């Protein structure tokens, strides 16, 4: 197991941190056992929070591919729904369109596949990819701000549970934080869930 990456928040820019963490994530993603463990963690967190509608993400290089776990979760109950992000414009919040393993896909912004279903899904739990994270469940993403904008504009009455997905190799002692940064409800890795529960 690789140790977490020590970080003095003033020592590196977020751009430099991303470069270091993206390489660590690519290396971690090459371990088949990590994928199996993360699938188990995803299914466990879905059981724990028991959502009816889940938003997740199309996997990019180094990201855990949650599609198999989500397909298994959908198959267990026909009342469940899943959605993948759709970007209507570069600075807009994300929308989520219905996805199943049989859904036709189209190429969206940043050349990321998006569902061609056209049907909105309002998730009550979001699985969010992480480039890096810390034990307080703060996340470092790609820097585009899509999830920040989405969660900021989400009505508080229906705000989803937010669960990051990461690898232990990308855990840091502390992430650089800005005033607008808020932690996720949880971050799961192949080994643990953060913040660690004491109950």
HELIX and SHEET records of a PDB file:
HELIX    1   1 UNK A   14  UNK A   29  1                                  16    
HELIX    2   2 UNK A   32  UNK A   49  1                                  18    
HELIX    3   3 UNK A   67  UNK A   75  1                                   9    
HELIX    4   4 UNK A  109  UNK A  111  5                                   3    
HELIX    5   5 UNK A  146  UNK A  153  1                                   8    
HELIX    6   6 UNK A  156  UNK A  158  5                                   3    
HELIX    7   7 UNK A  168  UNK A  170  5                                   3    
SHEET    1   A 7 UNK A  95  UNK A  98  0                                        
SHEET    2   A 7 UNK A  81  UNK A  86 -1                                        
SHEET    3   A 7 UNK A  53  UNK A  56  1                                        
SHEET    4   A 7 UNK A 125  UNK A 129  1                                        
SHEET    5   A 7 UNK A 161  UNK A 165  1                                        
SHEET    6   A 7 UNK A 186  UNK A 188  1                                        
SHEET    7   A 7 UNK A 193  UNK A 194 -1                                        
SHEET    1   B 2 UNK A 105  UNK A 107  0                                        
SHEET    2   B 2 UNK A 113  UNK A 115 -1                                        
SHEET    1   C 3 UNK A 139  UNK A 140  0                                        
SHEET    2   C 3 UNK A 132  UNK A 134 -1                                        
SHEET    3   C 3 UNK A 171  UNK A 172  1                                        
END                                                                             
